[in-house]
Amino acid sequence: MSACVIGHLTVKHPAKWAEYRSRVPATLAPWGAELLLRGRLDRVLAGAHEHTDTVVIRFPDTAAVHAWYASAAYQALIPLREEAAALTLLVFDES
């Protein structure tokens, strides 16, 4: 069963965010992940949402998600990510 990582974010430093975005794909490849969506919020139809952007990445399963997130390659990017954007990162099983 596949799993998705959904990131809701607000960019704080566009140049740092661009650098982070350019480096993430290499960390995804070993885990068979696919970028499904990178988009900017148009409007909130119901409820409240604090961020301006969303990213959705599909992985083969949750084990791949956890291995990617714990990988040395991705862990090395986290300080840059934290400087670049405010982020909520979620994992969902597709069922």
HELIX and SHEET records of a PDB file:
HELIX    1   1 PRO A   14  LEU A   28  1                                  15    
HELIX    2   2 ALA A   29  TRP A   31  5                                   3    
HELIX    3   3 THR A   62  ALA A   70  1                                   9    
HELIX    4   4 ALA A   72  GLN A   75  1                                   4    
HELIX    5   5 ILE A   78  ALA A   84  1                                   7    
SHEET    1   A 4 GLU A  34  ARG A  40  0                                        
SHEET    2   A 4 ASP A  53  PHE A  59 -1                                        
SHEET    3   A 4 ALA A   3  VAL A  11 -1                                        
SHEET    4   A 4 ALA A  85  ASP A  93 -1                                        
END                                                                             
